[in-house]
Amino acid sequence: MKTRFLAIGLCLFGLVACTSPKSVAPTLVLATPEQVSYETEVALAKLGQMLSSGEYEQENVAQLYYERGLVFDRAGLRSLARFDFARALQVQPTFAPAYNFMGLYATLESNFDEAYESFDSAIELQPDYAFSYFYRALALYYAEKTELAIKDMEYYYEENPQDPYRVLWRYIVLSQQDSELALSSLRDDLEGRDSNEWAWYLVANYAGQVSDNELLQSALNSEQNNRELAERLCEAYFYMAKSAQQRGDIALARAYYKLSLANNIFDFVEHRFALFELDRI
């Protein structure tokens, strides 16, 4: 798919009030919104046929429900995905990966107690799976249980301190408790990075070394196709929104969250929580 982008001011779209003294309209970079692919539709049809055949053992049926749930989730059909994850657990109650998604969906509905139970079950069944700690940390973070959120996020971070996304989320959670320490740790991690992965631009933006415009330009310059550009813009706009929200610039944060959503990267944590954040501010 050919990449298409625009470079214009946010004010032209009415996304940010141009008279606001806090909001400075940056250059706007857009990808063509991703659409559900032919391959996704075929996968859903095949998985449906396999589930209807009655030819599979119970354990395999749970796996099929889970795999179809993943495809539904990637297509943005989260209610159908949740239904399949629940059915996977009905068939096989020890299916740890499905608990993670049930906990994630509960978090996005602010049902935090239900989320904790799901993540606790996932961790009990699969204690070495770091993403369970990450998602539980997010639930605790949004429930304002900061100390517990930091504990889980530290576990997730320590598994791979060279992952820029772990560095960034560690900063976001830790800054609720100690913003100066969080920023110092973020800058130390940025200085000690051992790769030139694009996501380090996100960290550099939070460290004050890269402007919003420079971050967006880096996404545009490094993309290989429209999908990759859409993914990077989904991430960039989300983290720019979080930063603007922390500064108290709610109008700009709202605009950035909407731009993150516009890329239709449904299975990215940034897309999931952009809508969640919009409902909260």
N, C-alpha and C positions, 0 to 999 in steps of 0.2 A: 504494500500500500504506500502510495507516495505521501511523503510528509508535507503537511501544509501548516503554516504558522502565520501569526499576525504579530506585529509589534506596534502597539498603540497604548494610549493612556487609559487607566482604569476609569477616569472621570467620564470618558466618552460613553461608557456603558452604564453610567449611573451606579456603579458598584460601590463607589466611595464618594461621600459628600465632598465636593471639591472645595467647599468653604471651610472645612474642618482644619483648625490650626495644627492638628497632629498628623493628619493623613497627607502623605506625599505620594502622588501618583507615580508608580514605577512603570517601566516598560512592561507591557503585557505580552507574554508568549503563550501561544495556544497550539495544541496538537489537534488533529481530527479525533473526535471522541471515538473510543473503541466500541465495536459492535460485537454481538454474539456471533461467533464464527460458525461456519459450516461444520467444522470438526466437532465443535461442542454439541451441535444439534444431533449429529450422527452418534456421538458418544452417549447422549441421553437416550436415544432410541435403542441402541444396542444393550445398554444396561437395563432398560425397561424390559426388553425381550428376555434377557437372561433371568431377571427376577421373576418374570411370569412363567418361566418354563417349568419350575418345580424340580429341576434336575440337580440342585446343589445342596451340599450338606449345610447344616446350621451355621458353622463357622464361616463358610464361604458366602452364605447369604448375608451375614452381618458385614462382611467386607464389601460386598456388592452395594448394599445400602449406603455404606460409608463413602464408597467411590462415587456413587451417583450424587450423594450429598455434596461432595467436593465440586462436582461439575455444576450443580445447581448454584452453589455458592459463588463460583467464578463467574457465572452468568448473572449474578445479582438477584437470584431467586431465593432469597434467604428463608422465607417461610417454608418452601418446599425442601430446602436443604435441612432445615431444623427438623422437619418431620422425618426425613430419612435418617438423620443422626439418631433421633429418638428411637426409631425402629431398629437400627443397628444395635442399640443398647438393650432393647427388649429381647432381641434374639440372642445377644451375647453380652451380658451385663458387665463383663470384665474387659470390654473393648475400650482401652484407655484413650485413643485419639478422639473418639466421639465425645468423650466427656469434655475435652478441651473446647470443642466447638459449642457444646451446650453452655459451658461457662462463659464463652465469649459472647454468645447471643444474650445471655442473661445480663451480662455487664452492659451491653448496648441498650438494654431496657431498664437500666438502673436497679435491677433485681440483684443486689450485691450479695445477699446471703445465699441465694440460689447459686450464684456464680462461684462463691467460695467453696460450696459443697461439691460442685462439679470439678473444680480444679484440684481440690483435696483428693477426690477420688482418682483423678488422672495421675496425680503425683504418687499416691499410694500404690497404684498399679504399675507405674512406670517412673520410678523416682529419679532416673538419670536424664529424663527428657526436659531440657532447659526451657523450652518454650512454654511449658506449663507454668513455670515460675514467672516467666515474663508476663503471661496473660493474667495470672493472679496478681502480679504487681500492679498491672494497669487497673484491675478492679479495685484494689486497695487504694491506689492513687486517686481514682475518681471518687471513691467513698471517703477521701480525706483521712485515711488511716496511714499517715505518712511514714511512721517508723517501720511498720510492717511492710509497706510498699518498698521502702529502701532496702530492707533485708532481702526480699525476693529479687529485686532488681540487681543487687550486688551479686547474688548467686548467678544470675543470668549473665551479667557483665564479666565476671571472673572466668567463666568458661571460655571466653574469647575476647580479651581486652582490645584486640586489633580490629574488631568489627565496629565500623563507624556508627551503625545504628544502635548498638548496645551502648556505645559512648554517649550518644545523643539522648537516649531515653534515661540513662543513668543521670545525666545532667538535669533533665526535665523533672524527674522525681526528686532528686536530691535538693534542687533549688527551692522546693517547697519548705525545706527545713533550714538550709543555709546556702543562700544564693552566692555568697563570696567563695565558699569552699567548692561549690558546684562548678563555678566558672573557672577557678584555679585548676581543678581536676580535669575539666574539659580541655583547657589549653595545654596541660601536660600531656594528655592523651594525643592531642593533635600534633604536638611537637614530636612525640615518640612513635608516630605511625610508621609502618613498614611497607606501605603500599600507596599507590596513587589512585585507588578506587574513587570513582566519581562521588560517592556518598560523603567523602571527607569534605567536599565543598559545603555540605549541609552543616557539618561540625564547624567549619571555618566561618560560616555565616553567624552561628551562635557565638563564636569566639570574637566576633567583631572584626575579622580579617577580610571578609568578603561581603559586599553589599547585596541587597536583594536583587538589584539589576544584574550584578556580576554572577550571582548564583543562577538566575534564569538563563543568562547568556551561556554559562558553562553547560547547562542541560542541553541547550540548542546546539552548541558546538560539538558535543560529544555523542549525540544520538546517532544511531545507525539506521533506524527505521521509525515509522510512526508509533509503533507499539512501545519501543524503548523511550521515545520522547514523552509519550503519554504517561508512562510509569514514572519517569523522573520529574515531570511536572506535577503529578499527583503528590509525590513526596515533597518537592520543593515548596509548593503552595501550602501544604499542610504545616510544615515546620515554620514557614514564614508567618503563618496565621498564629501558631502557638506563641511565637516570639512577640508578635504585635499585641496579642492578648495579654501577655505578661507585662508589656509596657503600658497597658491601659488603653490602647488604640483599638477599641472594639469595632469601629466601622471598617477599618482596614482588615482586621481579623476575620470578620464576616465575609468580606470580599474574597479573601484568600481561601477560606474554607470552601466557598462555592466554586472557586476555580479548581481546587483540588478534586472536588466531586465531579466536575465537568469532564474529566478524562475517562470516566467509566472503568476505572481499574478496581473492580468490585472486591477482589480478594486481597487487596493490600490493606494492611492495618491502618494506613493513613486515610484511605477512603472510608473505611468503616467508622473511624473516630472523627472524621471531618463532619459528618452528619450529626453524630452524637454531640460534638462540641457546639454546633449551630443550635441545637435544641436547648443547650444549657446557658447560652449567653444572650 
